[in-house]
Amino acid sequence: MIVRRLLKQARRRWAHIRLERMEMRALFDSYPKDAIAPKYHQLFALYRMIIRRKPAVVVELGGGYSTFIIARAARDLAAKGTAIRFFSVDESEYWQSVVRGHMPQTLQAHTTFHRADVVAHPEGKGFASLPVERANFVYVDGGDLLDPVRLERDAPRDFAILVDGRRSTVEFLKSHLTLNYRITSLDDGKQTLFERR
C-alpha cells in the first residue's frame, strides 16, 4: 500500500516536471480562481496517448486545460510530419474565451474552436452541432451523454473515447455504444478509455 502510494506520488511529480519542461504548466498560472485545479498527471497521460495513437481527427467535448495539451500534441506531431485536425467543442462562451486568452498562437494554430448549446435530441441530450461527423479520438470532459454515440456512427477502425470522470457518462456509453470495445479503467478509475476492437 505504501509502495503504491509512493509510486503514484512519483508519477504525479514526474508529470508535473515534464509539463514544466514543455512550458505548459505556466500557461495555467493566471487561470481564473474559480477554475478547477489542473491534474498534471492526467494531462501528461493525455498528451502521451495522443502522441502514441496519432489520431487523424480529435474532438474534445468540453474545453479547458486539456485543450492546451491536445493542441500541443497536435503541434508536436505536425512537426514530425503527422497532421491532426483538433476540434474543441464547448457550450460556454466564457470558458472558451478563457482558453483562447491563455493559449499561445503557436497552439491556437492547431485548434479549431466550436461553440454549441446543449439541446435535447430524440436519443438524448447533446451539443446542437458538432464540427465533424467522424473522429478517431474523442475526449469527454463536458457536453452531454449523446455526443460520443453520435460520433460512433461513422467510426474509423482506430476509434477511441476517453472519458474524464463522469461515471454516468461511462454507464450511458456502455449501454448505448454499438461497436465492440475494450474498456480500460485508468488513474484508479478516474478515467475510462473505450477502444474499438
N, CA, C and O of each residue as an XYZ file, in Angstrom:
788
protein
N       0.828     -1.195      0.000
C       0.000      0.000      0.000
C       0.882      1.272      0.000
O       0.627      2.214     -0.751
N       1.911      1.276      0.849
C       2.804      2.434      0.931
C       3.592      2.582     -0.362
O       3.766      3.694     -0.861
N       4.071      1.462     -0.907
C       4.842      1.493     -2.158
C       3.968      2.030     -3.288
O       4.416      2.842     -4.097
N       2.731      1.573     -3.336
C       1.809      2.041     -4.382
C       1.589      3.544     -4.294
O       1.577      4.243     -5.307
N       1.415      4.033     -3.062
C       1.205      5.470     -2.866
C       2.445      6.270     -3.263
O       2.337      7.335     -3.870
N       3.621      5.751     -2.916
C       4.873      6.424     -3.283
C       5.079      6.448     -4.799
O       5.537      7.446     -5.356
N       4.736      5.341     -5.459
C       4.834      5.293     -6.919
C       3.874      6.291     -7.563
O       4.225      6.967     -8.531
N       2.676      6.376     -7.026
C       1.693      7.327     -7.548
C       2.200      8.759     -7.381
O       2.083      9.568     -8.302
N       2.757      9.075     -6.222
C       3.300     10.414     -5.987
C       4.459     10.712     -6.934
O       4.581     11.826     -7.443
N       5.305      9.716     -7.166
C       6.443      9.899     -8.071
C       5.973     10.139     -9.499
O       6.518     10.994    -10.197
N       4.953      9.380     -9.943
C       4.410      9.569    -11.294
C       3.806     10.960    -11.453
O       3.971     11.607    -12.487
N       3.110     11.407    -10.422
C       2.485     12.739    -10.488
C       3.541     13.840    -10.514
O       3.403     14.824    -11.241
N       4.582     13.672     -9.726
C       5.663     14.655     -9.712
C       6.390     14.679    -11.052
O       6.731     15.745    -11.565
N       6.625     13.490    -11.614
C       7.298     13.386    -12.904
C       6.478     14.072    -14.000
O       7.039     14.777    -14.838
N       5.150     13.874    -14.002
C       4.274     14.515    -14.988
C       4.332     16.033    -14.836
O       4.373     16.758    -15.830
N       4.334     16.505    -13.607
C       4.420     17.943    -13.330
C       5.716     18.513    -13.910
O       5.712     19.570    -14.540
N       6.815     17.807    -13.690
C       8.121     18.249    -14.195
C       8.140     18.254    -15.721
O       8.639     19.197    -16.335
N       7.595     17.201    -16.333
C       7.576     17.127    -17.801
C       6.775     18.279    -18.398
O       7.210     18.889    -19.374
N       5.606     18.585    -17.826
C       4.800     19.697    -18.344
C       5.492     21.035    -18.105
O       5.348     21.966    -18.898
N       6.231     21.126    -17.028
C       7.017     22.331    -16.760
C       8.093     22.510    -17.836
O       8.292     23.609    -18.353
N       8.771     21.429    -18.158
C       9.812     21.478    -19.193
C       9.234     21.786    -20.566
O       9.898     22.408    -21.396
N       8.013     21.358    -20.806
C       7.335     21.633    -22.079
C       6.755     23.053    -22.112
O       6.159     23.467    -23.106
N       6.937     23.787    -21.013
C       6.427     25.150    -20.862
C       4.903     25.201    -20.967
O       4.332     26.165    -21.477
N       4.262     24.147    -20.474
C       2.797     24.083    -20.483
C       2.217     24.515    -19.145
O       1.190     25.193    -19.099
N       2.865     24.127    -18.066
C       2.312     24.402    -16.741
C       2.113     25.886    -16.509
O       1.120     26.287    -15.903
N       3.035     26.704    -16.976
C       2.955     28.150    -16.751
C       1.741     28.781    -17.430
O       1.295     29.852    -17.021
N       1.206     28.132    -18.455
C       0.034     28.667    -19.148
C      -1.200     28.706    -18.241
O      -2.136     29.464    -18.492
N      -1.194     27.883    -17.187
C      -2.346     27.794    -16.297
C      -2.237     28.700    -15.073
O      -3.186     28.811    -14.297
N      -1.082     29.350    -14.897
C      -0.842     30.135    -13.684
C      -1.838     31.269    -13.484
O      -2.240     31.537    -12.352
N      -2.242     31.934    -14.548
C      -3.153     33.073    -14.401
C      -4.597     32.713    -14.728
O      -5.406     33.588    -15.035
N      -4.916     31.424    -14.660
C      -6.287     30.983    -14.906
C      -7.216     31.561    -13.840
O      -6.757     31.863    -12.738
N      -8.500     31.724    -14.129
C      -9.437     32.251    -13.118
C      -9.424     31.412    -11.844
O      -9.246     30.195    -11.886
N      -9.612     32.075    -10.733
C      -9.551     31.403     -9.424
C     -10.638     30.343     -9.259
O     -10.461     29.391     -8.499
N     -11.780     30.502     -9.975
C     -12.867     29.535     -9.817
C     -12.709     28.308    -10.716
O     -13.574     27.432    -10.728
N     -11.619     28.244    -11.462
C     -11.364     27.068    -12.301
C     -10.901     25.901    -11.434
O     -10.208     26.093    -10.435
N     -11.288     24.704    -11.824
C     -10.819     23.509    -11.130
C      -9.311     23.386    -11.361
O      -8.828     23.656    -12.460
N      -8.584     22.987    -10.348
C      -7.118     22.866    -10.464
C      -6.753     21.791    -11.486
O      -7.423     20.762    -11.567
N      -5.698     22.021    -12.262
C      -5.293     21.016    -13.250
C      -4.731     19.764    -12.587
O      -4.077     19.834    -11.546
N      -4.996     18.624    -13.205
C      -4.443     17.343    -12.759
C      -3.320     17.007    -13.732
O      -3.553     16.410    -14.783
N      -2.106     17.394    -13.374
C      -0.981     17.306    -14.289
C      -0.701     15.892    -14.769
O      -0.351     15.696    -15.932
N      -0.847     14.908    -13.901
C      -0.574     13.532    -14.310
C      -1.563     13.068    -15.375
O      -1.188     12.343    -16.296
N      -2.826     13.482    -15.254
C      -3.813     13.123    -16.278
C      -3.547     13.873    -17.581
O      -3.700     13.317    -18.669
N      -3.150     15.129    -17.461
C      -2.856     15.919    -18.660
C      -1.663     15.339    -19.415
O      -1.692     15.237    -20.642
N      -0.622     14.963    -18.689
C       0.543     14.404    -19.359
C       0.215     13.033    -19.961
O       0.710     12.694    -21.036
N      -0.610     12.253    -19.279
C      -1.041     10.958    -19.829
C      -1.852     11.166    -21.111
O      -1.726     10.389    -22.058
N      -2.678     12.207    -21.142
C      -3.450     12.527    -22.349
C      -2.509     12.905    -23.491
O      -2.687     12.457    -24.623
N      -1.520     13.722    -23.190
C      -0.526     14.104    -24.201
C       0.142     12.859    -24.784
O       0.228     12.706    -26.002
N       0.605     11.986    -23.920
C       1.287     10.767    -24.377
C       0.359      9.872    -25.186
O       0.790      9.245    -26.153
N      -0.911      9.809    -24.798
C      -1.874      8.985    -25.522
C      -2.076      9.504    -26.952
O      -2.121      8.719    -27.899
N      -2.197     10.830    -27.101
C      -2.367     11.428    -28.428
C      -1.105     11.192    -29.269
O      -1.196     10.826    -30.441
N       0.056     11.401    -28.672
C       1.318     11.186    -29.391
C       1.433      9.730    -29.855
O       1.864      9.464    -30.977
N       1.051      8.808    -28.999
C       1.161      7.384    -29.325
C       0.138      6.953    -30.380
O       0.471      6.213    -31.306
N      -1.103      7.416    -30.238
C      -2.176      6.963    -31.128
C      -2.156      7.667    -32.485
O      -2.560      7.080    -33.489
N      -1.688      8.924    -32.526
C      -1.662      9.715    -33.766
C      -3.027      9.752    -34.454
O      -3.121      9.429    -35.638
N      -4.076     10.135    -33.744
C      -5.405     10.157    -34.380
C      -5.512     11.278    -35.410
O      -5.056     12.395    -35.163
N      -6.105     10.990    -36.545
C      -6.221     11.994    -37.606
C      -7.158     13.127    -37.212
O      -6.922     14.284    -37.559
N      -8.229     12.792    -36.481
C      -9.205     13.805    -36.041
C      -9.484     13.591    -34.563
O      -9.846     12.493    -34.140
N      -9.310     14.660    -33.775
C      -9.594     14.631    -32.338
C     -10.728     15.601    -32.064
O     -10.699     16.745    -32.519
N     -11.734     15.143    -31.315
C     -12.821     16.009    -30.868
C     -12.813     16.013    -29.347
O     -12.910     14.967    -28.704
N     -12.696     17.203    -28.789
C     -12.734     17.388    -27.332
C     -14.104     17.954    -26.979
O     -14.498     18.998    -27.497
N     -14.820     17.278    -26.110
C     -16.141     17.724    -25.673
C     -15.993     18.351    -24.296
O     -15.944     17.647    -23.287
N     -15.923     19.670    -24.257
C     -15.677     20.410    -23.022
C     -14.222     20.820    -22.949
O     -13.352     19.993    -22.678
N     -13.957     22.080    -23.188
C     -12.580     22.570    -23.228
C     -12.049     22.925    -21.852
O     -12.795     22.967    -20.874
N     -10.762     23.177    -21.790
C     -10.100     23.544    -20.542
C      -8.613     23.296    -20.670
O      -8.027     23.525    -21.728
N      -8.002     22.827    -19.596
C      -6.571     22.542    -19.623
C      -6.227     21.522    -20.710
O      -5.178     21.604    -21.349
N      -7.127     20.566    -20.904
C      -6.881     19.533    -21.910
C      -6.766     20.119    -23.309
O      -6.090     19.539    -24.159
N      -7.404     21.246    -23.568
C      -7.325     21.873    -24.885
C      -5.880     22.235    -25.217
O      -5.417     22.017    -26.336
N      -5.177     22.787    -24.238
C      -3.773     23.147    -24.421
C      -2.929     21.905    -24.721
O      -2.060     21.917    -25.592
N      -3.212     20.833    -23.972
C      -2.418     19.617    -24.072
C      -2.618     18.935    -25.425
O      -1.656     18.496    -26.056
N      -3.878     18.850    -25.867
C      -4.147     18.215    -27.158
C      -3.556     19.058    -28.282
O      -2.993     18.522    -29.236
N      -3.687     20.388    -28.167
C      -3.104     21.278    -29.179
C      -1.590     21.118    -29.228
O      -1.000     21.136    -30.308
N      -0.958     20.961    -28.070
C       0.490     20.772    -28.034
C       0.879     19.444    -28.690
O       1.867     19.374    -29.422
N       0.106     18.404    -28.426
C       0.378     17.116    -29.064
C       0.209     17.234    -30.577
O       1.009     16.686    -31.337
N      -0.830     17.948    -31.017
C      -1.049     18.151    -32.461
C       0.124     18.911    -33.067
O       0.582     18.580    -34.161
N       0.613     19.931    -32.360
C       1.750     20.705    -32.851
C       3.011     19.849    -32.935
O       3.743     19.909    -33.923
N       3.260     19.053    -31.896
C       4.454     18.216    -31.871
C       4.405     17.140    -32.951
O       5.423     16.834    -33.571
N       3.228     16.568    -33.176
C       3.098     15.566    -34.233
C       3.235     16.198    -35.613
O       3.829     15.604    -36.512
N       2.687     17.402    -35.785
C       2.814     18.106    -37.069
C       4.278     18.368    -37.391
O       4.687     18.288    -38.550
N       5.066     18.682    -36.367
C       6.494     18.935    -36.574
C       7.223     17.685    -37.058
O       8.292     17.775    -37.663
N       6.635     16.508    -36.785
C       7.230     15.243    -37.228
C       6.533     14.698    -38.472
O       6.795     13.571    -38.890
N       5.635     15.507    -39.070
C       5.001     15.109    -40.322
C       3.656     14.427    -40.210
O       3.127     13.956    -41.217
N       3.077     14.358    -39.004
C       1.768     13.738    -38.822
C       0.737     14.839    -38.537
O       0.779     15.494    -37.495
N      -0.174     15.023    -39.473
C      -1.189     16.074    -39.324
C      -2.377     15.565    -38.507
O      -2.869     14.455    -38.714
N      -2.823     16.409    -37.574
C      -4.002     16.109    -36.763
C      -4.955     17.299    -36.862
O      -4.540     18.451    -36.737
N      -6.214     17.013    -37.083
C      -7.236     18.060    -37.010
C      -7.858     17.967    -35.620
O      -8.375     16.921    -35.229
N      -7.801     19.069    -34.882
C      -8.262     19.086    -33.491
C      -9.395     20.090    -33.337
O      -9.242     21.267    -33.664
N     -10.542     19.613    -32.833
C     -11.732     20.438    -32.617
C     -12.078     20.443    -31.135
O     -12.275     19.388    -30.533
N     -12.152     21.627    -30.555
C     -12.539     21.777    -29.156
C     -13.954     22.339    -29.104
O     -14.197     23.462    -29.545
N     -14.887     21.558    -28.565
C     -16.303     21.922    -28.540
C     -16.708     22.271    -27.111
O     -16.404     21.535    -26.173
N     -17.393     23.396    -26.956
C     -17.840     23.808    -25.627
C     -19.136     24.579    -25.744
O     -19.392     25.233    -26.755
N     -19.960     24.499    -24.698
C     -21.192     25.296    -24.686
C     -20.970     26.656    -24.030
O     -21.795     27.555    -24.197
N     -19.883     26.825    -23.294
C     -19.631     28.060    -22.565
C     -18.746     29.011    -23.369
O     -17.566     28.747    -23.597
N     -19.332     30.093    -23.781
C     -18.558     31.111    -24.484
C     -17.479     31.687    -23.563
O     -16.367     31.989    -23.996
N     -17.836     31.833    -22.274
C     -16.889     32.390    -21.309
C     -15.634     31.508    -21.198
O     -14.518     32.006    -21.345
N     -15.811     30.193    -20.939
C     -14.653     29.330    -20.740
C     -13.864     29.139    -22.026
O     -12.644     28.975    -21.995
N     -14.559     29.160    -23.153
C     -13.833     29.071    -24.411
C     -12.966     30.311    -24.625
O     -11.860     30.217    -25.157
N     -13.478     31.482    -24.204
C     -12.675     32.708    -24.330
C     -11.508     32.690    -23.347
O     -10.441     33.222    -23.653
N     -11.690     32.087    -22.175
C     -10.582     31.946    -21.220
C      -9.466     31.103    -21.840
O      -8.292     31.469    -21.771
N      -9.835     29.988    -22.437
C      -8.833     29.121    -23.074
C      -8.109     29.885    -24.177
O      -6.879     29.882    -24.229
N      -8.854     30.529    -25.045
C      -8.234     31.285    -26.147
C      -7.317     32.388    -25.619
O      -6.243     32.633    -26.168
N      -7.753     33.044    -24.554
C      -6.974     34.144    -23.990
C      -5.659     33.711    -23.381
O      -4.724     34.507    -23.291
N      -5.572     32.453    -22.959
C      -4.352     31.938    -22.335
C      -3.501     31.103    -23.295
O      -2.358     30.767    -22.985
N      -4.053     30.774    -24.444
C      -3.361     29.873    -25.359
C      -2.479     30.648    -26.335
O      -2.966     31.552    -27.015
N      -1.194     30.311    -26.417
C      -0.315     30.977    -27.386
C      -0.753     30.687    -28.824
O      -1.380     29.665    -29.102
N      -0.419     31.584    -29.707
C      -0.797     31.447    -31.115
C      -0.240     30.164    -31.722
O      -0.856     29.570    -32.608
N       0.918     29.744    -31.246
C       1.520     28.518    -31.786
C       0.643     27.288    -31.531
O       0.696     26.317    -32.286
N      -0.166     27.335    -30.459
C      -1.094     26.238    -30.185
C      -2.456     26.497    -30.820
O      -3.115     25.562    -31.276
N      -2.886     27.766    -30.853
C      -4.167     28.087    -31.491
C      -4.162     27.690    -32.963
O      -5.205     27.347    -33.519
N      -2.992     27.735    -33.591
C      -2.893     27.361    -35.000
C      -3.257     25.895    -35.229
O      -3.543     25.494    -36.358
N      -3.248     25.097    -34.162
C      -3.572     23.668    -34.272
C      -4.920     23.330    -33.644
O      -5.222     22.159    -33.411
N      -5.732     24.355    -33.368
C      -7.008     24.167    -32.674
C      -8.123     24.867    -33.428
O      -7.987     26.025    -33.823
N      -9.226     24.159    -33.626
C     -10.446     24.769    -34.158
C     -11.464     24.785    -33.032
O     -11.865     23.731    -32.540
N     -11.887     25.979    -32.621
C     -12.870     26.116    -31.550
C     -14.272     26.094    -32.145
O     -14.533     26.712    -33.178
N     -15.165     25.379    -31.483
C     -16.553     25.279    -31.933
C     -17.455     25.424    -30.705
O     -17.368     24.628    -29.771
N     -18.316     26.435    -30.708
C     -19.240     26.630    -29.597
C     -20.629     26.197    -30.025
O     -21.090     26.533    -31.116
N     -21.296     25.442    -29.147
C     -22.653     24.983    -29.433
C     -23.402     24.784    -28.123
O     -22.820     24.384    -27.115
N     -24.686     25.066    -28.149
C     -25.531     24.827    -26.982
C     -25.794     23.335    -26.829
O     -25.722     22.577    -27.797
N     -26.099     22.924    -25.601
C     -26.543     21.559    -25.350
C     -28.064     21.550    -25.491
O     -28.755     22.351    -24.862
N     -28.577     20.650    -26.312
C     -30.018     20.587    -26.592
C     -30.493     19.143    -26.494
O     -29.693     18.210    -26.420
N     -31.815     18.980    -26.495
C     -32.409     17.646    -26.485
C     -32.537     17.139    -27.914
O     -33.109     17.807    -28.775
N     -32.004     15.965    -28.152
C     -32.162     15.254    -29.419
C     -33.126     14.092    -29.157
O     -33.403     13.779    -27.999
N     -33.635     13.455    -30.197
C     -34.537     12.311    -29.964
C     -33.911     11.221    -29.080
O     -34.610     10.568    -28.305
N     -32.588     11.030    -29.204
C     -31.927      9.959    -28.448
C     -31.435     10.405    -27.077
O     -31.079      9.563    -26.253
N     -31.407     11.705    -26.813
C     -30.895     12.213    -25.542
C     -30.293     13.596    -25.711
O     -30.418     14.207    -26.772
N     -29.639     14.093    -24.664
C     -29.049     15.430    -24.730
C     -27.657     15.390    -25.344
O     -26.887     14.450    -25.148
N     -27.365     16.452    -26.099
C     -26.047     16.564    -26.707
C     -25.873     17.954    -27.278
O     -26.783     18.778    -27.191
N     -24.727     18.223    -27.856
C     -24.497     19.525    -28.471
C     -25.428     19.701    -29.671
O     -25.747     18.740    -30.371
N     -25.855     20.939    -29.894
C     -26.729     21.238    -31.029
C     -26.036     20.911    -32.342
O     -26.682     20.517    -33.312
N     -24.727     21.075    -32.369
C     -23.962     20.737    -33.570
C     -22.567     20.307    -33.160
O     -22.040     20.719    -32.127
N     -21.997     19.483    -33.986
C     -20.599     19.082    -33.833
C     -19.862     19.530    -35.089
O     -20.465     19.573    -36.161
N     -18.584     19.863    -34.992
C     -17.855     20.381    -36.156
C     -17.535     19.319    -37.208
O     -17.241     19.651    -38.356
N     -17.590     18.038    -36.818
C     -17.319     16.933    -37.735
C     -18.272     15.779    -37.412
O     -18.852     15.722    -36.328
N     -18.418     14.882    -38.354
C     -19.243     13.693    -38.130
C     -18.400     12.448    -37.883
O     -18.918     11.389    -37.532
N     -17.110     12.593    -38.070
C     -16.212     11.442    -37.945
C     -14.971     11.866    -37.170
O     -14.362     12.890    -37.480
N     -14.597     11.087    -36.170
C     -13.402     11.372    -35.376
C     -12.697     10.061    -35.055
O     -13.320      9.001    -35.009
N     -11.404     10.149    -34.836
C     -10.632      8.980    -34.432
C     -10.522      8.889    -32.910
O     -10.437      7.800    -32.342
N     -10.525     10.059    -32.262
C     -10.350     10.103    -30.808
C     -11.277     11.172    -30.240
O     -11.289     12.312    -30.707
N     -12.053     10.790    -29.226
C     -12.978     11.717    -28.573
C     -12.591     11.802    -27.103
O     -12.488     10.789    -26.411
N     -12.378     13.038    -26.637
C     -12.068     13.261    -25.225
C     -13.286     13.920    -24.591
O     -13.686     15.009    -25.002
N     -13.877     13.269    -23.594
C     -15.113     13.736    -22.978
C     -14.821     14.348    -21.618
O     -14.479     13.647    -20.666
N     -14.962     15.667    -21.540
C     -14.784     16.379    -20.269
C     -15.863     17.453    -20.133
O     -15.678     18.452    -19.438
N     -16.971     17.235    -20.796
C     -18.072     18.193    -20.770
C     -19.104     17.760    -21.789
O     -19.122     16.607    -22.221
N     -19.954     18.680    -22.166
C     -21.003     18.339    -23.114
C     -22.028     17.458    -22.440
O     -22.344     17.648    -21.265
N     -22.542     16.506    -23.171
C     -23.538     15.622    -22.585
C     -23.353     14.206    -23.088
O     -22.380     13.908    -23.781
N     -24.275     13.344    -22.745
C     -24.093     11.921    -22.941
C     -24.088     11.472    -24.395
O     -23.382     10.525    -24.742
N     -24.847     12.122    -25.236
C     -25.132     11.609    -26.568
C     -23.990     11.758    -27.568
O     -23.869     10.942    -28.482
N     -23.163     12.763    -27.417
C     -22.203     13.119    -28.469
C     -21.226     12.006    -28.860
O     -21.008     11.820    -30.057
N     -20.630     11.263    -27.941
C     -19.757     10.164    -28.374
C     -20.525      9.100    -29.179
O     -19.968      8.488    -30.091
N     -21.780      8.889    -28.842
C     -22.599      7.925    -29.572
C     -22.841      8.434    -30.994
O     -22.794      7.658    -31.948
N     -23.096      9.720    -31.134
C     -23.278     10.305    -32.467
C     -22.007     10.163    -33.299
O     -22.080      9.882    -34.495
N     -20.846     10.353    -32.681
C     -19.582     10.249    -33.408
C     -19.215      8.798    -33.731
O     -18.399      8.547    -34.618
N     -19.805      7.859    -33.026
C     -19.533      6.450    -33.285
C     -20.153      5.983    -34.603
O     -19.700      4.992    -35.176
N     -21.171      6.673    -35.086
C     -21.936      6.202    -36.253
C     -21.076      5.983    -37.493
O     -21.360      5.091    -38.292
N     -20.044      6.776    -37.656
C     -19.157      6.622    -38.813
C     -17.721      6.419    -38.320
O     -16.773      6.988    -38.861
N     -17.591      5.604    -37.292
C     -16.309      5.467    -36.599
C     -15.271      4.736    -37.432
O     -15.568      3.695    -38.019
N     -14.044      5.276    -37.490
C     -12.957      4.564    -38.164
C     -12.456      3.409    -37.304
O     -12.880      3.241    -36.161
N     -11.569      2.633    -37.855
C     -11.062      1.444    -37.175
C     -10.365      1.761    -35.853
O     -10.432      0.965    -34.916
N      -9.695      2.915    -35.765
C      -8.947      3.252    -34.546
C      -9.744      4.150    -33.594
O      -9.156      4.861    -32.779
N     -11.053      4.123    -33.691
C     -11.923      4.976    -32.870
C     -11.730      4.679    -31.385
O     -11.704      3.523    -30.964
N     -11.593      5.760    -30.598
C     -11.449      5.617    -29.148
C     -12.105      6.805    -28.455
O     -12.184      7.903    -29.006
N     -12.572      6.560    -27.239
C     -13.203      7.594    -26.418
C     -12.536      7.550    -25.047
O     -12.453      6.491    -24.424
N     -12.061      8.706    -24.579
C     -11.522      8.812    -23.226
C     -12.449      9.704    -22.426
O     -12.647     10.869    -22.770
N     -13.024      9.161    -21.352
C     -13.956      9.900    -20.501
C     -13.247     10.269    -19.210
O     -12.722      9.405    -18.508
N     -13.236     11.572    -18.903
C     -12.609     12.059    -17.680
C     -13.660     12.100    -16.580
O     -14.533     12.968    -16.588
N     -13.585     11.169    -15.634
C     -14.573     11.107    -14.555
C     -15.926     10.700    -15.110
O     -16.029      9.719    -15.847
N     -16.964     11.449    -14.760
C     -18.303     11.328    -15.354
C     -18.803      9.885    -15.401
O     -19.009      9.320    -16.475
N     -18.992      9.308    -14.231
C     -19.443      7.916    -14.140
C     -20.751      7.688    -14.889
O     -20.931      6.646    -15.521
N     -21.665      8.657    -14.823
C     -22.947      8.480    -15.516
C     -22.739      8.416    -17.026
O     -23.446      7.683    -17.718
N     -21.769      9.181    -17.544
C     -21.463      9.128    -18.972
C     -20.896      7.767    -19.338
O     -21.264      7.197    -20.365
N     -20.000      7.240    -18.507
C     -19.416      5.923    -18.758
C     -20.508      4.863    -18.821
O     -20.517      4.039    -19.736
N     -21.429      4.874    -17.862
C     -22.504      3.878    -17.842
C     -23.424      4.036    -19.048
O     -23.867      3.046    -19.630
N     -23.713      5.292    -19.422
C     -24.533      5.553    -20.605
C     -23.851      4.979    -21.849
O     -24.496      4.315    -22.660
N     -22.553      5.232    -21.999
C     -21.831      4.751    -23.173
C     -21.786      3.224    -23.212
O     -21.905      2.626    -24.281
N     -21.619      2.605    -22.071
C     -21.586      1.140    -22.028
C     -22.882      0.537    -22.560
O     -22.872     -0.531    -23.172
N     -23.990      1.223    -22.324
C     -25.274      0.666    -22.761
C     -25.751      1.201    -24.113
O     -26.701      0.660    -24.679
N     -25.110      2.259    -24.649
C     -25.595      2.845    -25.900
C     -24.625      2.740    -27.080
O     -25.053      2.872    -28.227
N     -23.348      2.509    -26.836
C     -22.426      2.312    -27.950
C     -22.710      0.949    -28.580
O     -23.033     -0.010    -27.879
N     -22.590      0.872    -29.888
C     -22.984     -0.359    -30.574
C     -21.805     -1.208    -31.048
O     -21.975     -2.400    -31.303
N     -20.624     -0.621    -31.169
C     -19.463     -1.377    -31.615
C     -18.841     -2.148    -30.446
O     -19.218     -1.955    -29.290
N     -17.902     -3.007    -30.760
C     -17.233     -3.810    -29.745
C     -16.011     -3.031    -29.227
O     -15.169     -2.600    -30.014
N     -15.921     -2.854    -27.901
C     -14.854     -2.047    -27.305
C     -14.102     -2.821    -26.241
O     -14.654     -3.678    -25.550
N     -12.822     -2.491    -26.131
C     -12.045     -2.851    -24.947
C     -12.173     -1.652    -24.014
O     -11.859     -0.529    -24.411
N     -12.627     -1.869    -22.787
C     -12.855     -0.778    -21.836
C     -11.820     -0.891    -20.733
O     -11.719     -1.917    -20.060
N     -11.043      0.186    -20.555
C      -9.955      0.183    -19.574
C     -10.159      1.319    -18.579
O     -10.418      2.460    -18.961
N     -10.039      0.990    -17.311
C     -10.095      1.994    -16.259
C      -8.688      2.539    -16.032
O      -7.744      1.770    -15.847
N      -8.547      3.854    -16.047
C      -7.242      4.499    -15.884
C      -7.241      5.381    -14.639
O      -8.292      5.800    -14.154
N      -6.052      5.651    -14.138
C      -5.873      6.547    -12.990
C      -6.801      6.169    -11.831
O      -7.557      6.998    -11.326
N      -6.725      4.913    -11.427
C      -7.528      4.398    -10.307
C      -9.021      4.638    -10.500
O      -9.736      4.958     -9.550
N      -9.482      4.481    -11.731
C     -10.915      4.599    -12.005
C     -11.402      6.007    -12.283
O     -12.601      6.213    -12.475
N     -10.499      6.984    -12.307
C     -10.928      8.367    -12.527
C     -11.129      8.679    -14.006
O     -11.738      9.692    -14.350
N     -10.622      7.817    -14.878
C     -10.819      7.967    -16.319
C     -11.134      6.593    -16.903
O     -10.730      5.562    -16.367
N     -11.867      6.608    -18.018
C     -12.231      5.363    -18.693
C     -11.942      5.497    -20.171
O     -12.339      6.475    -20.805
N     -11.249      4.512    -20.721
C     -10.905      4.511    -22.133
C     -11.686      3.416    -22.843
O     -11.629      2.248    -22.459
N     -12.421      3.807    -23.888
C     -13.119      2.888    -24.772
C     -12.296      2.814    -26.068
O     -12.112      3.828    -26.741
N     -11.808      1.633    -26.414
C     -11.044      1.449    -27.645
C     -11.749      0.427    -28.525
O     -12.020     -0.698    -28.107
N     -12.038      0.843    -29.745
C     -12.712     -0.085    -30.662
C     -11.809     -1.286    -30.921
O     -10.616     -1.143    -31.191
N     -12.406     -2.471    -30.833
C     -11.637     -3.702    -31.075
C     -11.509     -3.959    -32.576
O     -10.897     -4.947    -32.983
